[in-house]
Amino acid sequence: MQTFSSVLPLDSWTVVNDGNHNAFTDLVNWRGMLWLAYVSSPSHFANKRSRIVLLCSSDGKTWKEAARFDGGGEDIRDPKLAVIKEQLMVYALLNRSFDPLPYKTVSTSSSDGTFWSPLMDITADGWLLGKPKSPDGKTWYAPTHHLKKGSAQLWRSIDGRSWETVSTIHNGGSADESAIEFLPDGRLKFVTRFEAGGLFGSERAGTLLSVAEPPYTKWIQTLSQITRLDGPTLFSVSGICYAIGRFQPKTKGWLHGQGSILARKRTSIFHLGASDLTHLADLPSSGDTSYAGVAFLNDYIFISYYSNDPRRDQPWIVGMLSPTMIRVACLRPGDLLAKR
């Protein structure tokens, strides 16, 4: 049985465990309720039977299904949620490659959580939209990346549907999934999963950390190699920025480089400082895990994520080929602040 380093004093529980490969979560507070999106699929890899499932809950413990979306005959994955102009927006990626290489972002929206608009294209082919956030509730920003170009950009919108480029974060390298968070002083933090190739990982892989002041066109950047933050999520508590993503505790040996499919993985919480990530705690997780969502409700922090059975510490590749569960963890902001 595995042990978890520095586990926070929190409660955690399983929301979905039905034998499918349930993965890639996001979470939002809309109209005083928690809304959780995830992918239900027969496999971690591409499958035309994959579905985006949307659940809602008033307390994080009891959930009911609100909607389900398919990819129109294609693999659909990586949902992101945002509340824009009082509507709940669901963003997702379409994919045609067995080893996922999503090629387009689609979106649907609802004003009541019951009736949803048809899925529509949001980006040109190749560009993949991350979770949108806003500093003022008027202008929305989102991280984007292009897998074939290895590029990451910051985009802007006023309605969540039509987007324009603000700046390029990284170009012509190994940029992948990204996340953003606004700081109280107006600065914007941007983290990017930085690939370096190879099934057994690489000592050059890590997380690109970027920060900019308005208008977010000039970036100060560093590469952290504490982890390759797969499926990154950023959030703030009392003006302090935190990150959640996939963590590989051991990176020694040529078969266990950063990002190796043979290594053990965790979903972990980090403090995101000025130029580095500091590991704070692991959530109960193992195998194929990460892609967290964060939402605040009734003075608690709720975190959604997916994992294999936390009681079994299996390699990532074994986890990808096995059923996974959707889990939720709950903690008080003070518990998190006490870890710093």
VEXROFI-253231 format. One record per residue (C-alpha): residue number from 0; residue in one letter; x, z, y. Coordinates in nm, 4 decimals. Layout:
N
zagu/lumdren/c1/c3/c2
NUM/a/X/Z/Y;
...
***
This chain:
340
zagu/lumdren/c1/c3/c2
0/m/0.0000/0.0000/0.0000;
1/q/0.1304/-0.0859/0.3450;
2/t/0.1785/0.1515/0.6350;
3/f/0.1077/0.0777/1.0002;
4/s/0.3573/0.1666/1.2701;
5/s/0.2242/0.3573/1.5704;
6/v/-0.1433/0.3051/1.4881;
7/l/-0.3583/0.4066/1.7837;
8/p/-0.6177/0.6863/1.7522;
9/l/-0.9103/0.4490/1.7087;
10/d/-1.2003/0.3665/1.4851;
11/s/-1.2095/0.0308/1.3082;
12/w/-1.4510/-0.1304/1.0678;
13/t/-1.5423/-0.4536/0.8924;
14/v/-1.8145/-0.6720/1.0432;
15/v/-1.8087/-0.9723/0.8064;
16/n/-1.6669/-0.9848/0.4533;
17/d/-1.8603/-1.2469/0.2577;
18/g/-1.5876/-1.4211/0.0567;
19/n/-1.5263/-1.6969/0.3118;
20/h/-1.2160/-1.7458/0.5193;
21/n/-1.3500/-1.5863/0.8378;
22/a/-1.1093/-1.6184/1.1285;
23/f/-1.0242/-1.6940/1.4932;
24/t/-1.2378/-1.4478/1.6881;
25/d/-1.3266/-1.3934/2.0513;
26/l/-1.5367/-1.1265/2.2205;
27/v/-1.7186/-1.0865/2.5522;
28/n/-1.9620/-0.8501/2.7233;
29/w/-2.2676/-1.0445/2.8419;
30/r/-2.5834/-0.8785/2.9692;
31/g/-2.4740/-0.5384/2.8443;
32/m/-2.4158/-0.6542/2.4866;
33/l/-2.1136/-0.7570/2.2837;
34/w/-2.0989/-1.1207/2.1744;
35/l/-1.8526/-1.2096/1.8997;
36/a/-1.7587/-1.5629/1.7957;
37/y/-1.5612/-1.6519/1.4842;
38/v/-1.5058/-1.9361/1.2383;
39/s/-1.6624/-1.9233/0.8925;
40/s/-1.4918/-2.1700/0.6592;
41/p/-1.3975/-2.2140/0.2936;
42/s/-1.0328/-2.2322/0.4016;
43/h/-0.7778/-2.1510/0.6710;
44/f/-0.7013/-2.5224/0.6663;
45/a/-0.9266/-2.8040/0.7828;
46/n/-1.2729/-2.8143/0.6296;
47/k/-1.5804/-3.0082/0.7376;
48/r/-1.7968/-2.7161/0.6316;
49/s/-1.6432/-2.4872/0.8945;
50/r/-1.8869/-2.3328/1.1426;
51/i/-1.8599/-2.1344/1.4656;
52/v/-2.0750/-1.8238/1.4178;
53/l/-2.1935/-1.6208/1.7173;
54/l/-2.3003/-1.2584/1.6674;
55/c/-2.4389/-1.0042/1.9144;
56/s/-2.4504/-0.6238/1.9138;
57/s/-2.5486/-0.3399/2.1441;
58/d/-2.2973/-0.0952/1.9958;
59/g/-2.0302/-0.2932/1.8072;
60/k/-2.1451/-0.1547/1.4718;
61/t/-2.4719/-0.3368/1.3995;
62/w/-2.4588/-0.7143/1.4467;
63/k/-2.7079/-0.9971/1.4215;
64/e/-2.6462/-1.3706/1.4155;
65/a/-2.7434/-1.5448/1.7396;
66/a/-2.6236/-1.9010/1.6810;
67/r/-2.4168/-2.1256/1.4581;
68/f/-2.2382/-2.4482/1.5572;
69/d/-2.0839/-2.7244/1.3437;
70/g/-1.8274/-2.9899/1.4280;
71/g/-2.0505/-3.2897/1.3643;
72/g/-1.8688/-3.3792/1.0436;
73/e/-1.5277/-3.2546/1.1612;
74/d/-1.3417/-2.9274/1.1290;
75/i/-1.4262/-2.6902/1.4160;
76/r/-1.2191/-2.3820/1.5036;
77/d/-1.0705/-2.1434/1.7623;
78/p/-1.3823/-2.0413/1.9626;
79/k/-1.3395/-1.8893/2.3099;
80/l/-1.6118/-1.7182/2.5132;
81/a/-1.6644/-1.6889/2.8887;
82/v/-1.9514/-1.5906/3.1179;
83/i/-1.9637/-1.8468/3.3998;
84/k/-2.2445/-1.8610/3.6558;
85/e/-2.4437/-1.6157/3.4397;
86/q/-2.4312/-1.8488/3.1399;
87/l/-2.2525/-1.7744/2.8158;
88/m/-2.0045/-2.0537/2.7464;
89/v/-1.8662/-2.1217/2.3989;
90/y/-1.5541/-2.3390/2.3752;
91/a/-1.4161/-2.4697/2.0451;
92/l/-1.1597/-2.7168/1.9128;
93/l/-1.2180/-3.0168/1.6865;
94/n/-0.9615/-3.1016/1.4215;
95/r/-0.9014/-3.3862/1.1752;
96/s/-0.5726/-3.2740/1.0154;
97/f/-0.5564/-3.0682/0.6946;
98/d/-0.2748/-2.8583/0.8412;
99/p/-0.4653/-2.7987/1.1643;
100/l/-0.3687/-3.0096/1.4632;
101/p/-0.6750/-2.9859/1.6919;
102/y/-0.7181/-3.2825/1.9212;
103/k/-1.0076/-3.2022/2.1576;
104/t/-1.2066/-2.9208/2.3228;
105/v/-1.5865/-2.9113/2.3128;
106/s/-1.8292/-2.6677/2.4724;
107/t/-2.1884/-2.5456/2.4679;
108/s/-2.3705/-2.2993/2.6933;
109/s/-2.6839/-2.0861/2.7052;
110/s/-2.8715/-1.8892/2.9684;
111/d/-3.0516/-1.6684/2.7143;
112/g/-2.8403/-1.6671/2.3959;
113/t/-3.1152/-1.8455/2.2029;
114/f/-3.1280/-2.2038/2.3295;
115/w/-2.7968/-2.3893/2.3509;
116/s/-2.6931/-2.7160/2.5104;
117/p/-2.5497/-2.9896/2.2832;
118/l/-2.1747/-2.9720/2.2281;
119/m/-1.9983/-3.1819/2.4906;
120/d/-1.6385/-3.2931/2.5393;
121/i/-1.4546/-3.0796/2.7934;
122/t/-1.1034/-3.2256/2.7778;
123/a/-0.9386/-3.5590/2.7158;
124/d/-0.7988/-3.6040/2.3669;
125/g/-0.4977/-3.3848/2.3034;
126/w/-0.5627/-3.1057/2.5551;
127/l/-0.6861/-2.7761/2.4138;
128/l/-0.8542/-2.5245/2.6424;
129/g/-0.7880/-2.1504/2.6110;
130/k/-1.0048/-1.8624/2.7309;
131/p/-1.1137/-1.9065/3.0970;
132/k/-1.0836/-1.6179/3.3432;
133/s/-1.1571/-1.5737/3.7128;
134/p/-1.0101/-1.3524/3.9871;
135/d/-1.3249/-1.3712/4.2009;
136/g/-1.6175/-1.4992/3.9898;
137/k/-1.6107/-1.8283/4.1809;
138/t/-1.3074/-2.0216/4.0623;
139/w/-1.2154/-2.0208/3.6952;
140/y/-0.8730/-2.0791/3.5458;
141/a/-0.7794/-2.1551/3.1863;
142/p/-0.4572/-2.2035/2.9920;
143/t/-0.4312/-2.5357/2.8127;
144/h/-0.1817/-2.6789/2.5689;
145/h/-0.1095/-3.0156/2.4107;
146/l/0.0342/-2.9865/2.0603;
147/k/0.1823/-3.3357/2.0336;
148/k/0.3496/-3.3086/2.3751;
149/g/0.4493/-2.9463/2.3298;
150/s/0.3148/-2.8794/2.6791;
151/a/0.1239/-2.5980/2.8470;
152/q/-0.0655/-2.6206/3.1759;
153/l/-0.2941/-2.4132/3.3984;
154/w/-0.6320/-2.5712/3.4754;
155/r/-0.9047/-2.4831/3.7259;
156/s/-1.2852/-2.5237/3.7417;
157/i/-1.5862/-2.4045/3.9389;
158/d/-1.8450/-2.4609/3.6644;
159/g/-1.6548/-2.4245/3.3360;
160/r/-1.7192/-2.7880/3.2450;
161/s/-1.5131/-3.0057/3.4805;
162/w/-1.1472/-2.9083/3.4954;
163/e/-0.8440/-3.0131/3.7002;
164/t/-0.4736/-2.9426/3.6561;
165/v/-0.3181/-2.6763/3.8780;
166/s/0.0372/-2.6696/3.7421;
167/t/0.2567/-2.7286/3.4395;
168/i/0.3943/-2.4195/3.2716;
169/h/0.6142/-2.5858/3.0121;
170/n/0.6681/-2.9486/2.9210;
171/g/0.8328/-3.1352/2.6382;
172/g/0.9037/-2.8465/2.4065;
173/s/0.7221/-2.6299/2.1571;
174/a/0.4384/-2.4791/2.3616;
175/d/0.1285/-2.3841/2.1653;
176/e/-0.1628/-2.1390/2.2096;
177/s/-0.1717/-1.9612/2.5452;
178/a/-0.3593/-1.6850/2.7284;
179/i/-0.3854/-1.5635/3.0893;
180/e/-0.4638/-1.2436/3.2808;
181/f/-0.4995/-1.1747/3.6537;
182/l/-0.3255/-0.8705/3.7998;
183/p/-0.4728/-0.6534/4.0790;
184/d/-0.2224/-0.7966/4.3307;
185/g/-0.3437/-1.1530/4.2627;
186/r/-0.0561/-1.2626/4.0423;
187/l/-0.1349/-1.4462/3.7204;
188/k/0.0335/-1.3780/3.3867;
189/f/0.0526/-1.6568/3.1293;
190/v/0.1805/-1.6180/2.7707;
191/t/0.2518/-1.9063/2.5339;
192/r/0.3211/-1.9111/2.1623;
193/f/0.6587/-2.0843/2.1429;
194/e/0.7212/-2.2723/1.8204;
195/a/1.0606/-2.3665/1.6830;
196/g/0.9605/-2.5449/1.3620;
197/g/1.0117/-2.4755/0.9933;
198/l/0.7979/-2.3211/0.7212;
199/f/1.0366/-2.0278/0.7011;
200/g/1.0433/-1.9603/1.0737;
201/s/1.3242/-1.9755/1.3253;
202/e/1.5399/-1.7353/1.5225;
203/r/1.4595/-1.9485/1.8278;
204/a/1.0823/-1.8909/1.8098;
205/g/0.9151/-1.6419/2.0405;
206/t/0.6690/-1.6002/2.3255;
207/l/0.7119/-1.7673/2.6628;
208/l/0.6187/-1.5217/2.9399;
209/s/0.5285/-1.6711/3.2785;
210/v/0.4062/-1.5172/3.6040;
211/a/0.3091/-1.6754/3.9368;
212/e/0.1609/-1.5805/4.2709;
213/p/-0.1282/-1.7806/4.4227;
214/p/-0.1666/-2.0799/4.4267;
215/y/-0.0057/-2.0582/4.0792;
216/t/0.2283/-2.3529/4.1082;
217/k/0.5695/-2.1801/4.0915;
218/w/0.6419/-1.9820/3.7768;
219/i/0.9043/-1.7253/3.6823;
220/q/0.9662/-1.7446/3.3080;
221/t/1.1405/-1.5585/3.0273;
222/l/1.1374/-1.6011/2.6495;
223/s/1.0611/-1.2871/2.4511;
224/q/1.1651/-1.2838/2.0865;
225/i/0.9964/-0.9563/1.9946;
226/t/0.7357/-1.1718/1.8274;
227/r/0.5894/-1.5202/1.8189;
228/l/0.2535/-1.4184/1.9618;
229/d/0.0208/-1.6371/1.7551;
230/g/-0.3401/-1.6329/1.8769;
231/p/-0.2567/-1.4448/2.1993;
232/t/-0.5049/-1.2411/2.4025;
233/l/-0.4344/-1.0622/2.7325;
234/f/-0.6299/-0.7810/2.8991;
235/s/-0.5722/-0.5069/3.1568;
236/v/-0.6419/-0.1345/3.1776;
237/s/-0.5875/0.0475/3.5100;
238/g/-0.3833/-0.2466/3.6366;
239/i/-0.1523/-0.2458/3.3332;
240/c/-0.1388/-0.5676/3.1299;
241/y/-0.1508/-0.5705/2.7496;
242/a/-0.1260/-0.8432/2.4876;
243/i/-0.2659/-0.8696/2.1362;
244/g/-0.1448/-1.1207/1.8799;
245/r/0.0256/-1.1777/1.5499;
246/f/0.3347/-0.9667/1.4859;
247/q/0.5993/-1.0057/1.2169;
248/p/0.7660/-0.6668/1.1607;
249/k/1.0649/-0.8026/0.9649;
250/t/1.2560/-1.1169/1.0637;
251/k/1.5790/-1.0821/0.8647;
252/g/1.6889/-1.3372/0.6080;
253/w/1.6768/-1.7155/0.6081;
254/l/1.3338/-1.7178/0.4414;
255/h/1.1875/-1.4753/0.6938;
256/g/1.2618/-1.6209/1.0358;
257/q/1.0154/-1.5662/1.3169;
258/g/0.6949/-1.7393/1.2033;
259/s/0.7811/-1.7697/0.8339;
260/i/0.4891/-1.8348/0.5990;
261/l/0.6490/-1.5933/0.3495;
262/a/0.6650/-1.2975/0.5868;
263/r/0.4188/-1.0111/0.6273;
264/k/0.2062/-1.0147/0.9431;
265/r/0.0063/-0.7724/1.1577;
266/t/-0.2367/-0.7898/1.4479;
267/s/-0.0607/-0.5767/1.7079;
268/i/-0.0919/-0.4508/2.0639;
269/f/0.1907/-0.4942/2.3141;
270/h/0.2592/-0.3869/2.6689;
271/l/0.3283/-0.6979/2.8766;
272/g/0.5875/-0.5985/3.1339;
273/a/0.7638/-0.7941/3.4057;
274/s/0.9818/-0.9893/3.1640;
275/d/0.9200/-0.8725/2.8070;
276/l/0.6767/-0.7518/2.5434;
277/t/0.6929/-0.3973/2.4088;
278/h/0.5333/-0.3300/2.0713;
279/l/0.2876/-0.0392/2.0947;
280/a/0.0756/-0.0332/1.7815;
281/d/-0.0609/-0.2218/1.4820;
282/l/-0.4281/-0.2561/1.4024;
283/p/-0.5219/-0.2210/1.0325;
284/s/-0.4336/-0.5748/0.9245;
285/s/-0.2314/-0.7849/0.6824;
286/g/-0.1739/-1.1348/0.5500;
287/d/-0.3484/-1.3996/0.7585;
288/t/-0.4487/-1.2093/1.0710;
289/s/-0.4695/-1.2114/1.4546;
290/y/-0.6761/-1.4127/1.7083;
291/a/-0.8288/-1.1128/1.8789;
292/g/-1.1005/-1.0824/2.1388;
293/v/-1.1316/-0.7931/2.3845;
294/a/-1.4389/-0.6644/2.5698;
295/f/-1.5299/-0.3424/2.7523;
296/l/-1.8610/-0.1639/2.6888;
297/n/-1.9734/0.1917/2.7692;
298/d/-1.6218/0.3074/2.8656;
299/y/-1.4716/0.1833/2.5381;
300/i/-1.2409/-0.1060/2.4565;
301/f/-1.3662/-0.3182/2.1674;
302/i/-1.1242/-0.5502/1.9868;
303/s/-1.2315/-0.8182/1.7382;
304/y/-0.9836/-0.9795/1.5001;
305/y/-0.9532/-1.1121/1.1466;
306/s/-0.7462/-1.0032/0.8497;
307/n/-0.7068/-0.9971/0.4753;
308/d/-0.7671/-0.6601/0.3103;
309/p/-0.5485/-0.4203/0.5147;
310/r/-0.4787/-0.2182/0.2004;
311/r/-0.2793/-0.5092/0.0522;
312/d/0.0322/-0.6275/0.2308;
313/q/0.0524/-0.9867/0.1141;
314/p/0.2625/-1.2720/0.2599;
315/w/0.1052/-1.4889/0.5280;
316/i/0.0756/-1.7967/0.3033;
317/v/-0.1094/-1.5966/0.0364;
318/g/-0.3439/-1.4679/0.3059;
319/m/-0.4139/-1.8198/0.4298;
320/l/-0.5287/-1.9151/0.0811;
321/s/-0.7491/-1.6063/0.0374;
322/p/-1.0778/-1.4802/0.1858;
323/t/-1.0487/-1.2971/0.5176;
324/m/-1.2750/-1.0524/0.6995;
325/i/-1.3844/-1.0065/1.0592;
326/r/-1.3039/-0.6594/1.1902;
327/v/-1.3701/-0.4641/1.5089;
328/a/-1.1622/-0.1775/1.6471;
329/c/-1.2686/0.0621/1.9205;
330/l/-1.0559/0.2843/2.1422;
331/r/-1.0688/0.4705/2.4700;
332/p/-0.8615/0.3369/2.7610;
333/g/-0.6814/0.6716/2.7749;
334/d/-0.5639/0.6302/2.4169;
335/l/-0.3959/0.3052/2.5115;
336/l/-0.2428/0.4355/2.8335;
337/a/-0.0962/0.7306/2.6433;
338/k/0.1080/0.4931/2.4244;
339/r/0.3199/0.3638/2.7145;
***
